[in-house]
Amino acid sequence: MKPTKPVPQDLLELVQKTAPPEAEVVPLSWAYEDEDYNIAIVMPDTVDRLEARQIEDRLIDAVMDYDAAHGTFTLCMVWHQREMARAGVL
């Protein structure tokens, strides 16, 4: 994995505003491929897959608009707490 740029404050605020209140927004310092920014939305383990995908869809819409306006590519994924812990991120 390669490093990403630091997430701009306005993008971070947009994601925090779009994410549910119980979400933890975690800017990640690494990229899977060629994204400029990688942001994890960490949700409680009680959130089911369908709800997680719906949250992710709303976030993707928001970051796509940001990326179009700024010429960037942002990856924004919903993770459960247990997944982040297993990956060693939290």
LUMTI-337798 format. One record per atom (N, C-alpha, C): atom name; x, y, z. Coordinates in Angstrom, 2 decimals, padded with zeros to 5 digits. Layout:
<sites>
+------+---------+---------+---------+
: atom :    east :   north :      up :
+------+---------+---------+---------+
:   CA :       X :       Y :       Z :
...
+------+---------+---------+---------+
</sites>
This chain:
<sites>
+------+---------+---------+---------+
: atom :    east :   north :      up :
+------+---------+---------+---------+
:    N :  000.85 : -001.18 :  000.00 :
:   CA :  000.00 :  000.00 :  000.00 :
:    C :  000.89 :  001.23 :  000.00 :
:    N :  000.41 :  002.25 : -000.67 :
:   CA :  001.20 :  003.47 : -000.73 :
:    C :  000.55 :  004.58 :  000.08 :
:    N :  001.34 :  005.59 :  000.47 :
:   CA :  000.79 :  006.66 :  001.31 :
:    C : -000.13 :  007.59 :  000.53 :
:    N : -001.07 :  008.22 :  001.24 :
:   CA : -001.95 :  009.22 :  000.65 :
:    C : -001.57 :  010.59 :  001.17 :
:    N : -002.17 :  011.60 :  000.57 :
:   CA : -002.01 :  012.97 :  001.06 :
:    C : -002.86 :  013.13 :  002.33 :
:    N : -002.52 :  014.08 :  003.19 :
:   CA : -003.40 :  014.36 :  004.33 :
:    C : -004.78 :  014.81 :  003.83 :
:    N : -005.83 :  014.36 :  004.49 :
:   CA : -007.20 :  014.70 :  004.08 :
:    C : -007.46 :  016.16 :  004.41 :
:    N : -007.90 :  016.97 :  003.42 :
:   CA : -008.21 :  018.37 :  003.68 :
:    C : -009.35 :  018.51 :  004.70 :
:    N : -009.29 :  019.55 :  005.48 :
:   CA : -010.28 :  019.78 :  006.54 :
:    C : -011.69 :  019.89 :  005.98 :
:    N : -011.87 :  020.56 :  004.84 :
:   CA : -013.22 :  020.71 :  004.29 :
:    C : -013.80 :  019.37 :  003.84 :
:    N : -012.97 :  018.47 :  003.32 :
:   CA : -013.44 :  017.14 :  002.95 :
:    C : -013.79 :  016.34 :  004.20 :
:    N : -012.95 :  016.41 :  005.19 :
:   CA : -013.21 :  015.71 :  006.45 :
:    C : -014.52 :  016.18 :  007.09 :
:    N : -014.75 :  017.49 :  007.08 :
:   CA : -015.99 :  018.03 :  007.63 :
:    C : -017.21 :  017.58 :  006.83 :
:    N : -017.07 :  017.51 :  005.51 :
:   CA : -018.17 :  017.03 :  004.66 :
:    C : -018.52 :  015.59 :  005.00 :
:    N : -017.52 :  014.75 :  005.15 :
:   CA : -017.75 :  013.34 :  005.49 :
:    C : -018.36 :  013.23 :  006.88 :
:    N : -017.86 :  013.99 :  007.84 :
:   CA : -018.42 :  013.95 :  009.19 :
:    C : -019.87 :  014.40 :  009.21 :
:    N : -020.21 :  015.39 :  008.40 :
:   CA : -021.58 :  015.89 :  008.33 :
:    C : -022.51 :  014.87 :  007.67 :
:    N : -022.00 :  014.11 :  006.71 :
:   CA : -022.80 :  013.14 :  005.97 :
:    C : -022.94 :  011.83 :  006.73 :
:    N : -021.94 :  011.46 :  007.51 :
:   CA : -021.95 :  010.20 :  008.25 :
:    C : -022.94 :  010.27 :  009.42 :
:    N : -023.46 :  009.13 :  009.85 :
:   CA : -024.34 :  009.12 :  011.03 :
:    C : -023.58 :  009.56 :  012.28 :
:    N : -024.31 :  010.08 :  013.29 :
:   CA : -023.66 :  010.58 :  014.50 :
:    C : -022.83 :  009.52 :  015.24 :
:    N : -023.22 :  008.26 :  015.15 :
:   CA : -022.49 :  007.22 :  015.86 :
:    C : -021.23 :  006.75 :  015.14 :
:    N : -021.00 :  007.28 :  013.95 :
:   CA : -019.83 :  006.89 :  013.16 :
:    C : -018.57 :  007.59 :  013.66 :
:    N : -017.46 :  006.88 :  013.54 :
:   CA : -016.15 :  007.48 :  013.79 :
:    C : -015.49 :  007.65 :  012.42 :
:    N : -015.14 :  008.87 :  012.08 :
:   CA : -014.51 :  009.16 :  010.79 :
:    C : -012.99 :  009.12 :  011.00 :
:    N : -012.33 :  008.21 :  010.25 :
:   CA : -010.90 :  007.98 :  010.44 :
:    C : -010.17 :  008.19 :  009.11 :
:    N : -009.43 :  009.30 :  008.98 :
:   CA : -008.61 :  009.47 :  007.77 :
:    C : -007.46 :  008.46 :  007.82 :
:    N : -007.29 :  007.72 :  006.75 :
:   CA : -006.23 :  006.72 :  006.70 :
:    C : -005.04 :  007.28 :  005.92 :
:    N : -003.87 :  006.82 :  006.23 :
:   CA : -002.65 :  007.36 :  005.63 :
:    C : -002.14 :  006.52 :  004.46 :
:    N : -002.92 :  005.54 :  004.04 :
:   CA : -002.49 :  004.66 :  002.95 :
:    C : -003.60 :  004.51 :  001.92 :
:    N : -003.20 :  004.16 :  000.70 :
:   CA : -004.12 :  003.98 : -000.42 :
:    C : -004.09 :  002.53 : -000.90 :
:    N : -005.23 :  002.06 : -001.40 :
:   CA : -005.27 :  000.74 : -002.03 :
:    C : -004.64 :  000.80 : -003.42 :
:    N : -005.02 :  001.82 : -004.18 :
:   CA : -004.57 :  001.96 : -005.56 :
:    C : -004.04 :  003.37 : -005.79 :
:    N : -004.83 :  004.18 : -006.50 :
:   CA : -004.38 :  005.52 : -006.88 :
:    C : -005.20 :  006.64 : -006.26 :
:    N : -005.93 :  006.35 : -005.20 :
:   CA : -006.75 :  007.41 : -004.61 :
:    C : -005.86 :  008.45 : -003.92 :
:    N : -006.37 :  009.68 : -003.89 :
:   CA : -005.68 :  010.77 : -003.21 :
:    C : -005.92 :  010.71 : -001.72 :
:    N : -007.15 :  010.32 : -001.33 :
:   CA : -007.53 :  010.27 :  000.08 :
:    C : -008.26 :  008.97 :  000.36 :
:    N : -008.08 :  008.44 :  001.56 :
:   CA : -008.74 :  007.22 :  001.98 :
:    C : -009.32 :  007.49 :  003.37 :
:    N : -010.65 :  007.40 :  003.47 :
:   CA : -011.33 :  007.70 :  004.72 :
:    C : -012.17 :  006.50 :  005.13 :
:    N : -011.98 :  006.04 :  006.35 :
:   CA : -012.80 :  004.95 :  006.89 :
:    C : -013.90 :  005.55 :  007.76 :
:    N : -015.08 :  005.00 :  007.61 :
:   CA : -016.21 :  005.34 :  008.46 :
:    C : -016.45 :  004.11 :  009.32 :
:    N : -016.11 :  004.22 :  010.59 :
:   CA : -016.19 :  003.07 :  011.48 :
:    C : -017.53 :  003.10 :  012.21 :
:    N : -018.29 :  002.03 :  012.01 :
:   CA : -019.63 :  001.91 :  012.59 :
:    C : -019.64 :  000.81 :  013.64 :
:    N : -020.58 :  000.91 :  014.60 :
:   CA : -020.71 : -000.16 :  015.59 :
:    C : -020.98 : -001.51 :  014.91 :
:    N : -020.56 : -002.57 :  015.53 :
:   CA : -020.75 : -003.91 :  014.97 :
:    C : -022.23 : -004.27 :  014.84 :
:    N : -023.11 : -003.56 :  015.51 :
:   CA : -024.54 : -003.85 :  015.46 :
:    C : -025.20 : -003.38 :  014.16 :
:    N : -024.51 : -002.56 :  013.38 :
:   CA : -025.05 : -002.08 :  012.10 :
:    C : -024.99 : -003.23 :  011.09 :
:    N : -026.14 : -003.55 :  010.47 :
:   CA : -026.15 : -004.67 :  009.51 :
:    C : -025.58 : -004.23 :  008.16 :
:    N : -025.33 : -005.21 :  007.30 :
:   CA : -024.69 : -004.94 :  006.00 :
:    C : -025.51 : -003.99 :  005.13 :
:    N : -026.82 : -004.17 :  005.11 :
:   CA : -027.67 : -003.31 :  004.29 :
:    C : -027.56 : -001.85 :  004.74 :
:    N : -027.66 : -001.62 :  006.04 :
:   CA : -027.54 : -000.26 :  006.55 :
:    C : -026.15 :  000.32 :  006.26 :
:    N : -025.12 : -000.50 :  006.40 :
:   CA : -023.76 : -000.04 :  006.10 :
:    C : -023.62 :  000.37 :  004.64 :
:    N : -024.22 : -000.39 :  003.73 :
:   CA : -024.15 : -000.06 :  002.28 :
:    C : -024.93 :  001.22 :  001.99 :
:    N : -026.06 :  001.42 :  002.66 :
:   CA : -026.83 :  002.65 :  002.46 :
:    C : -026.04 :  003.87 :  002.93 :
:    N : -025.36 :  003.73 :  004.05 :
:   CA : -024.51 :  004.81 :  004.56 :
:    C : -023.39 :  005.09 :  003.57 :
:    N : -022.77 :  004.02 :  003.08 :
:   CA : -021.68 :  004.16 :  002.13 :
:    C : -022.16 :  004.85 :  000.85 :
:    N : -023.35 :  004.52 :  000.37 :
:   CA : -023.90 :  005.16 : -000.83 :
:    C : -024.04 :  006.67 : -000.63 :
:    N : -024.55 :  007.09 :  000.52 :
:   CA : -024.68 :  008.54 :  000.80 :
:    C : -023.31 :  009.21 :  000.83 :
:    N : -022.35 :  008.55 :  001.43 :
:   CA : -021.00 :  009.11 :  001.52 :
:    C : -020.34 :  009.20 :  000.15 :
:    N : -020.54 :  008.17 : -000.67 :
:   CA : -019.96 :  008.18 : -002.01 :
:    C : -020.51 :  009.35 : -002.81 :
:    N : -021.82 :  009.60 : -002.73 :
:   CA : -022.41 :  010.73 : -003.44 :
:    C : -021.75 :  012.04 : -003.01 :
:    N : -021.55 :  012.20 : -001.72 :
:   CA : -020.95 :  013.44 : -001.20 :
:    C : -019.50 :  013.59 : -001.65 :
:    N : -018.71 :  012.54 : -001.55 :
:   CA : -017.30 :  012.69 : -001.91 :
:    C : -017.10 :  012.76 : -003.42 :
:    N : -018.01 :  012.18 : -004.19 :
:   CA : -017.91 :  012.31 : -005.65 :
:    C : -018.06 :  013.76 : -006.08 :
:    N : -019.00 :  014.47 : -005.46 :
:   CA : -019.16 :  015.89 : -005.77 :
:    C : -017.91 :  016.68 : -005.38 :
:    N : -017.35 :  016.36 : -004.22 :
:   CA : -016.12 :  017.02 : -003.77 :
:    C : -014.99 :  016.74 : -004.76 :
:    N : -014.83 :  015.47 : -005.11 :
:   CA : -013.76 :  015.08 : -006.03 :
:    C : -013.91 :  015.75 : -007.39 :
:    N : -015.13 :  015.84 : -007.89 :
:   CA : -015.36 :  016.49 : -009.19 :
:    C : -014.95 :  017.95 : -009.13 :
:    N : -015.23 :  018.61 : -008.03 :
:   CA : -014.90 :  020.04 : -007.89 :
:    C : -013.41 :  020.28 : -007.66 :
:    N : -012.71 :  019.27 : -007.12 :
:   CA : -011.30 :  019.47 : -006.75 :
:    C : -010.32 :  018.64 : -007.57 :
:    N : -010.81 :  017.84 : -008.50 :
:   CA : -009.93 :  017.03 : -009.33 :
:    C : -009.18 :  015.97 : -008.53 :
:    N : -009.85 :  015.38 : -007.54 :
:   CA : -009.24 :  014.36 : -006.69 :
:    C : -010.02 :  013.06 : -006.76 :
:    N : -009.50 :  012.03 : -006.14 :
:   CA : -010.17 :  010.74 : -006.04 :
:    C : -010.11 :  010.31 : -004.58 :
:    N : -011.29 :  010.17 : -003.96 :
:   CA : -011.38 :  009.80 : -002.54 :
:    C : -012.06 :  008.45 : -002.41 :
:    N : -011.44 :  007.59 : -001.62 :
:   CA : -012.06 :  006.32 : -001.25 :
:    C : -012.66 :  006.50 :  000.14 :
:    N : -013.95 :  006.20 :  000.27 :
:   CA : -014.64 :  006.37 :  001.54 :
:    C : -015.45 :  005.10 :  001.78 :
:    N : -014.99 :  004.27 :  002.72 :
:   CA : -015.62 :  002.98 :  002.97 :
:    C : -016.12 :  002.87 :  004.40 :
:    N : -017.24 :  002.15 :  004.55 :
:   CA : -017.79 :  001.87 :  005.87 :
:    C : -017.17 :  000.56 :  006.36 :
:    N : -016.66 :  000.60 :  007.59 :
:   CA : -016.09 : -000.57 :  008.24 :
:    C : -016.82 : -000.79 :  009.56 :
:    N : -016.92 : -002.03 :  009.98 :
:   CA : -017.39 : -002.32 :  011.33 :
:    C : -016.18 : -002.25 :  012.27 :
:    N : -016.43 : -001.96 :  013.54 :
:   CA : -015.34 : -001.85 :  014.50 :
:    C : -014.47 : -003.11 :  014.53 :
:    N : -015.10 : -004.27 :  014.46 :
:   CA : -014.32 : -005.52 :  014.53 :
:    C : -013.41 : -005.66 :  013.32 :
:    N : -013.86 : -005.18 :  012.14 :
:   CA : -013.03 : -005.26 :  010.93 :
:    C : -011.79 : -004.38 :  011.05 :
:    N : -011.98 : -003.19 :  011.58 :
:   CA : -010.86 : -002.27 :  011.75 :
:    C : -009.87 : -002.82 :  012.76 :
:    N : -010.38 : -003.41 :  013.84 :
:   CA : -009.51 : -003.98 :  014.86 :
:    C : -008.70 : -005.14 :  014.29 :
:    N : -009.36 : -005.99 :  013.49 :
:   CA : -008.66 : -007.13 :  012.88 :
:    C : -007.60 : -006.67 :  011.90 :
:    N : -007.87 : -005.57 :  011.20 :
:   CA : -006.91 : -005.03 :  010.23 :
:    C : -005.79 : -004.27 :  010.92 :
:    N : -005.92 : -004.05 :  012.24 :
:   CA : -004.89 : -003.35 :  012.97 :
:    C : -004.92 : -001.85 :  012.80 :
:    N : -006.06 : -001.30 :  012.37 :
:   CA : -006.18 :  000.13 :  012.13 :
:    C : -006.60 :  000.86 :  013.40 :
:    N : -007.45 :  000.25 :  014.21 :
:   CA : -007.90 :  000.88 :  015.45 :
:    C : -007.21 :  000.26 :  016.64 :
+------+---------+---------+---------+
</sites>
